[in-house]
Amino acid sequence: MNTTITSREFERDGDAARSAAGTESGALLPKVQFAAPVPIGKVGQVGILVPDLDEAIDLYGRAFGIDEWTCYSYDQEFMPWSRFGAEEGAFAMKLAMGGSNPQIELIQPLAGPSIYHEFTEQGRTGLHHLGVFVDSLDDAITLMEGSGYRVTQTARGYGRGGDGGFAYFDTERDLGVVVEAIEVPARRRPGTIRRTGGM
């Protein structure tokens, strides 16, 4: 695996810290600590929840210079096994992937319940998760659960050979964002190519 992010402390000093703290006493800002390690890897994907995939493709394509998107509809036929919380799931979504290093993934939730619906029911859209590409989803789950991060939603079998899977973890409290582990299938099922601006 890649570098482990362990518990670190950050502090500010000097005039900037005194100014930010709103005090003339010279007191430093409180230290910020991350409670648990996240030994999973480098961010390879930025996941964004959107209300309308077609509009989002044009918006984010123009914003980040992405000309081409690969689009999929994920449902129970596309991903034959899925789980949301403790129950086998029946969630579905449309998504578009474009760019690289990191890849941008746009997700429009469809059927639920799902972690996407939990997010949008709070009136939120936009940045939802950071995805890490892993060699073994099982190993990533073991590492994250060992660090105290439970799986909130997962699915497997979206590759042509029944391989491929992903798992989301309950990291938002510590990191301010959800972390997803993604095991890419050896051969993806075909998607639909869309171009920014409908071209």
Secondary structure as UniProt FT lines:
FT   STRAND          9..10
FT   HELIX           14..21
FT   STRAND          32..33
FT   STRAND          45..49
FT   HELIX           53..64
FT   STRAND          68..74
FT   TURN            76..78
FT   STRAND          81..84
FT   TURN            85..86
FT   STRAND          87..88
FT   STRAND          93..98
FT   STRAND          103..109
FT   HELIX           115..120
FT   TURN            121..123
FT   STRAND          126..133
FT   HELIX           137..146
FT   TURN            147..148
FT   STRAND          151..156
FT   TURN            160..161
FT   STRAND          165..169
FT   HELIX           172..175
FT   STRAND          178..183
FT   STRAND          192..195
FT   HELIX           196..198
//
